[in-house]
Amino acid sequence: MVSAESRRPRFAHRRFECNCVRAIIGRVINTSFLRQTREKEAEVLRTADDIYLIGWSMPETDLDQISLIDVCMGDRDKPLDKVTVINCGATPEYFGRVARVFRVDPGVIEIYNNGFLDFVTANGTGARKETA
């Protein structure tokens, strides 16, 4: 009978070590990229007139993003002019959360709640959008 240990490749441990090194190098590179991306995101959140949310369900577990948005909305000199939400079948509670997180009146939110085609069609024809 052949044991599971003897079936393991002889150099499996070396391959594992190599993957760990790649993962560590990747983490260092990605950390820098993610930090720069987050800084750009924060700057846009602080200065933009309009925000577009495309397909983000804004899960309550996404505390990092929600916290970043909250801090940036507090740092703004003026409120957002408009928040455009492109989603599919989102609930009224979702749009209420969007209004709270982005610190806007629900009437400022333009809603396209039948998917991206809804947004494209409405903007291509000038059709009226829903509001919260």
N, C-alpha and C positions, 0 to 999 in steps of 0.2 A: 504494500500500500504506500502511495506517495503522499507525504504530508503537505499541508498548505504552505508551510515554510519552505519546503524544497521546491515548490512550484514558483515561488516568487523570483523574479529576475535578479540575477546576481548584483547588478549595479543599480538597483532601484533606489537605494539610499543616496547615491550620487546624483541621480536625476532629481530627487526631491530637494537636495541641497541647492542645485542649480536653479530650480524653480523658485525657491525661497529668495535667492539673490535677485532674480528677475522681478519678483513681486516687490521686494524692498526698493529696488531701483525705480520701478514703475510708480510706487507710492510717492517717492520723492518728487518725481517729475509731475505726477498728477496733482500733488498737493500745491505746487507752484501754479499750475494751470488753473486749478479750482479756486485758489485764493484770488488770482487775477480776475477770473470770471465773476466771482462773487463781488469784488470791488466794483467792477463795471456795472453789474446788476444793481448794486446799491446806488450808484451814481444816477443811473437811469430812473430808478424808483423815486429818487429825491427831486429830479428835475423835469420829468416828462409831464406833458399836458394830458396825454391819453395813454391808457394801458390796455393791451389786448391779452386776454387769457384764452388760450386755445387748448381745449381738452384737458385742462388741469382740474382734477376733481377736488383739489384742496383738502385732502384727507386730514383729519384732526391729528394724525400721527406725524404729519410733516411739520413738526414744530419748528425746525430750523428755518424753513422758508417763511412760515407764517410770522415767526419772530422777526426775521430780517425785514419783511414788508412792514410790520407794525412799527419798528424802529424808524425806518425810512419815511413812513407816512407822518410820523411825529416830527421829523426833521424838516419837512417841507415848509416853504414859505407860504404856499397857497394850496388849496385842495385840488385834486385832479378834476379836469373838465369832464372827462368821460372815461368809463371803464367798459370795454366791449368784451362780452363773454360768449365764446363759441364752445358749445357743449352739446350733449345729446341726452335728452331726457332727465336733466338735472331737476331736483326738487326746489320748491320755493324756499325751503330752509337753506339750501346751498347758496342761493342768490342773496339771502339775508346775511350769511357768513361773509360772502364776498364784500358786501356793503360795509360790514363792520370792520373787516380786516383792512380794507382800503380806505376806510374812514370817509365814505361818501354817502350821500343821500341815495336811497334805492332808485329814485327817478333818474339818476345820472348813469345808471347801468343800461347798456344796450344788450339785449339778449337774443342770441341765435341758438335755440335749444333743440334744433333738429339736425345737428351735425354741421360740418364745414360747408357742405353744398348749400345749406340754408343761408349762410353768410355770403358766399360767393354770388348766389342768385339774387339776394336782396341788394347787394352792393352793385351788381351789374345792371339791375333794372331800376334802382332807386326805390324799391319797395320799402314800406314802413316796417321797422323792427319792433319787437316787443320791448317793453321796459318793465323793470321790476315793480 
